[in-house]
């Protein structure tokens, strides 16, 4: 492969998600000019906010070579606990938000206990907690719909200096996640652990405490995500958040987070979540059958995972080329 072609290929692999995003916007914009109107784009970001917030938390977990299948159930249970507290004690919405976050800490701590200290495989732990958390929430509601107060609905429909509140919360969480990952010692330790857990441990990093924190962060983000979505619809039923873990993982992977750990960013998770929502809304704008949405989403996720595989292969290939064999003495 020629050097110029090689550089172009590397650029395409590294920026696959952004290139796919640009192509999707161009395609739907040409099919329906109204799709690129500011109101439409703002609606995309608003609807992507709850998945994006959860995807930010999932990125922390994926960076450590883990996975959290319980996020959909946390999105259901944490706001439900906050709803009961708001109804029972007459708490305002902002205190309900705090309760949801604290519930996320507790639920994430349960996952952290088994993953970090008892060394159970993350897939098994979070699969079990997926059913445990949802079952507990179903028991609390007796499978009936839970209606939140009108104040909750007003909060979801409110805005800050003209920007919808869900987008503001999304931006704040994304900024905090970016600062942690890119500008703190904890963030550097996460990347180090994801690239080589054993080397990270030998370098003095408390890997158990690190793993515990990322699972708590993931559950807190899922709790905030569920609260933001419920604030927009004002109610919760037993199917709320069901299957959302796949959207969240897809958004993180689409954003460049590697399933092999050590690669990913907060900005990537934002782009991945927005891309998924762009595809969904674009299909509606162009009048495509809604049943095709999972197929289109699956194709895009496949392309992103394929690009991730190519990226890993290229990195390994370069690493091999930089290693010289020992010369005979």
C-alpha positions, 0 to 999 in steps of 0.5 A: 500500500502506498504511503499516501493511501496508507495514511488515508486508510489510517485516517478513515479507520481512526475517524470511522464514526465521524465519517459515518455520521457525516454520510448519514447527515448528508444522506438524510439532508438530501432526502428531506431538507427539513431534516437539517433545520436547527429545530430538527437538529436540536430535537435529535440532541435532546432525544439522544441525551438520555442514551448519551448520558448512559453511554458516557458511563458505559465508556468508563467501564469499556475502557477497563475491558469490562461491560455493564448489562444492568444499565437499563434496569438502573435507568428503571429502578433509580428514578423509581426510588426517587419517585417514591421518595418525592411522593412520600416526603414531598421532595422537590424535583432537584432533591429527587434528582439527588436521591436518584444519583444516590440510588445509582451509587448503591446499585453500582456499588453492588456490581462493584463488590462482585466485580472488583473484590469478589472477582466475578466476571463482569458479564455474569455479575451485571446480567444477574443484576439486570434481572435483580434490579428490574425484579425489585422495581417490578415488586415495588410497583406491582407491575403498575404504572408509576405517575410522577408529579406535574413538577417533574414534567415541567422540569423535563420541558424546561430550558436554560437560556433557551436550551432544553434542560435535558441537553444542558444536563447532557452537556454537563455530564459530558464535560465532567466525563471529559475532564476526568478521562483527559485531565486527571490521574484517575483518567490516566489510570483507567487507560493504563488499566485498560491497556494492560491490567497486570502492568497497571497493578505492578505500577502501584495502581489500586486496580480493585478500587479503580474498577469499583469506581468505574462501575459506580460511575456507570450506574450513576450515569444510568440513574441520571439518564433514566431521570432525564427521560422520565422527566420528559414523559412524566411516567414510568412503567415496568417496560421502562429502560428494557433493552436500553443497555444495547443502545447504550453499549452501541453508542459507546462502541460507535463513539470509538470505545474499544471492547478490548479496553484502553480506547475511547473518549467522552466526546466519542460517546456523545457522537455515538449516541447522537448518531443512533438518534440521527438514524432513527429520526432520519428514517422517520423524516424520509418515511422509511418503515419503522421496522427497518430501524433495528436493521439500519442500526445494526448495520451501522454498529457492525461498521463501527465494530468492524472499524474497531477491529481494523484499528486494533489490527493496524496497531498490532501490525505497527507494533510488530514492525517497531520490534527488532530481532536481537542481533547475534553477538 
